[in-house]
Amino acid sequence: MSTTAENSQVRMLMHEVNYFNQYRLMSMKFYVRKNGKCQLHTVWAKKIIRTFCSLSLVTFLEGNMSQGECPKRNRTNPITGTWMLHDAIRHFPKIYTFPTPEGGLYRVPSTFFIEIHFVSNITILFEAQYLTDGNYAINLSGALATGTSVTEEMWKKYVELTQELEIPTKNIENVYKTGMLFTGKLT
């Protein structure tokens, strides 16, 4: 795995995550730096009916998986939820598009899945996966908390998540060096 370039479309600063309609609809705002300037993006995602539960992440969060189920939400356990991004190609232009049958012009972008892990009432970790136009799977990880301080516990969980996704830790070192997260908001 190689490290991600500073101005890459897969390096972003999370700003805000909001949930609507009893956690069935989510909006995420993030900044991507292009040509030295930050651009604000807002994406919408809908919770999908089937639950995609990453086995490595369940092990990471829960220690083990009982009876093949994803973790359930209660006051102490994390919850995983899976959302599919709407119009992902607008925000990630190098996303893979499936060839159109019979040579038509319209091409369908591949799906962009986001899996959210609620670590606490004020902290979420997320993983995302999509296919590039070169048909390579890209894994992303992120952390968002109310406030700006990176706690040692949150940093350890974030490093574990990043390692489980086989993302080089060089891609996230600057977060801990500064000791600060971009100010985010969870609602």
C-alpha positions in Angstrom: 0.0 0.0 0.0 1.2 3.5 -0.7 0.6 6.6 1.3 -2.1 9.0 0.2 -1.1 12.3 -1.4 -2.0 15.5 0.5 -4.4 16.7 -2.2 -5.8 13.3 -3.0 -9.6 12.8 -3.3 -9.3 10.2 -0.5 -7.8 12.6 2.0 -10.5 14.7 3.6 -11.3 16.6 6.8 -14.7 15.7 8.3 -16.8 18.6 9.4 -20.3 17.3 10.3 -22.4 14.2 10.4 -26.2 14.4 10.8 -28.8 11.7 11.0 -32.5 11.9 10.0 -35.6 9.8 9.8 -34.6 7.5 12.8 -31.0 7.0 11.6 -32.1 5.9 8.1 -30.7 8.9 6.3 -27.3 10.5 6.9 -25.5 13.6 5.6 -21.8 14.0 5.9 -20.0 17.3 5.2 -16.3 17.2 4.6 -13.5 19.3 3.1 -11.1 18.2 0.3 -8.1 20.4 -0.5 -7.6 20.8 -4.3 -5.0 23.2 -5.7 -4.3 24.6 -2.3 -7.9 25.5 -1.6 -10.5 23.7 0.5 -13.8 22.6 -1.1 -16.8 21.8 1.0 -18.7 18.6 0.0 -22.0 17.4 1.3 -23.0 13.8 0.6 -26.2 12.0 1.5 -26.4 8.3 2.2 -29.3 6.0 2.9 -29.1 3.1 5.3 -29.4 -0.1 3.4 -31.8 -2.9 4.4 -29.2 -5.6 4.6 -26.4 -5.2 7.1 -22.9 -5.4 5.9 -20.8 -6.2 8.9 -17.0 -6.3 8.5 -15.8 -9.4 10.3 -12.4 -7.8 11.0 -14.0 -4.7 12.5 -16.5 -6.7 14.6 -13.4 -8.5 16.0 -11.7 -5.1 16.5 -14.7 -3.6 18.2 -16.3 -6.5 20.1 -13.4 -8.9 20.6 -15.4 -11.7 18.9 -18.7 -12.1 17.0 -21.4 -14.1 18.7 -23.6 -16.3 16.4 -22.7 -14.4 13.3 -24.5 -11.2 14.2 -23.3 -7.6 14.1 -23.0 -5.8 17.4 -26.3 -4.4 18.8 -26.7 -1.0 20.2 -27.2 -0.5 23.9 -25.8 2.1 26.3 -22.3 0.6 26.2 -21.7 -1.3 23.0 -20.8 0.2 19.6 -23.3 -0.1 16.8 -22.4 -0.7 13.2 -24.6 0.6 10.4 -24.2 0.5 6.7 -25.1 3.3 4.4 -24.8 3.7 0.6 -23.8 7.1 -0.8 -26.0 8.8 -3.3 -24.3 10.2 -6.4 -20.8 9.2 -5.1 -19.3 9.9 -8.6 -19.9 13.6 -8.0 -17.5 13.6 -5.0 -15.2 10.8 -6.0 -14.7 11.2 -9.8 -12.3 8.2 -10.0 -15.0 5.8 -8.9 -15.5 2.8 -11.1 -18.4 2.8 -13.5 -19.8 -0.4 -14.8 -19.9 -0.8 -18.6 -23.3 -0.3 -20.1 -24.9 -3.4 -21.6 -25.3 -3.2 -25.4 -23.0 -0.2 -25.8 -25.3 2.6 -24.4 -23.8 5.8 -23.2 -25.2 5.7 -19.6 -22.8 4.1 -17.2 -23.7 3.1 -13.6 -21.2 4.0 -10.9 -20.1 1.3 -8.5 -21.5 1.5 -5.0 -19.8 3.4 -2.2 -20.5 1.8 1.2 -19.9 3.5 4.5 -19.9 1.6 7.7 -20.3 3.7 10.9 -19.1 2.6 14.4 -20.4 4.6 17.3 -17.6 4.4 19.8 -19.4 6.7 22.3 -22.0 9.4 22.3 -19.5 11.9 21.0 -17.2 9.7 18.8 -17.7 7.8 15.6 -15.2 5.8 13.5 -16.1 5.0 10.0 -14.8 2.9 7.1 -15.7 3.3 3.5 -15.1 1.2 0.5 -15.5 1.7 -3.3 -13.9 0.6 -6.6 -11.8 3.0 -8.6 -11.9 3.5 -12.3 -9.0 1.1 -12.5 -11.1 -1.5 -10.7 -9.1 -1.4 -7.5 -10.9 -1.5 -4.1 -10.2 1.5 -2.0 -10.6 1.5 1.8 -11.0 4.7 3.7 -11.1 5.2 7.5 -12.1 8.2 9.5 -12.8 9.5 12.9 -15.1 12.3 14.1 -15.8 13.5 17.6 -17.5 16.5 19.2 -14.7 18.8 20.1 -11.2 18.8 18.8 -9.0 16.8 21.1 -7.8 13.4 20.1 -7.9 11.2 23.2 -5.4 8.4 23.6 -8.2 5.8 23.6 -9.7 7.2 20.4 -6.3 7.3 18.7 -5.6 3.6 19.6 -9.0 2.5 18.2 -8.5 4.6 15.1 -5.0 3.1 14.5 -6.4 -0.4 15.0 -9.2 0.3 12.5 -6.7 1.7 10.0 -4.5 -1.3 10.3 -7.4 -3.7 9.9 -8.3 -2.0 6.6 -4.6 -2.2 5.6 -4.2 1.5 5.3 -0.6 2.8 6.0 -0.5 4.6 9.3 1.6 7.3 7.6 -1.7 8.5 6.1 -3.1 9.4 9.6 0.1 10.4 11.5 -0.6 14.1 11.2 -3.8 13.8 13.1 -2.0 12.6 16.3 1.1 14.8 15.8 -1.1 18.0 16.1 -3.2 16.5 18.8 -6.2 18.0 17.2 -9.1 16.9 15.1 -10.9 19.2 12.7 -13.8 20.6 14.7 -16.7 18.3 14.0 -20.4 18.1 14.9 -22.5 15.0 15.5 -26.3 15.3 15.6 
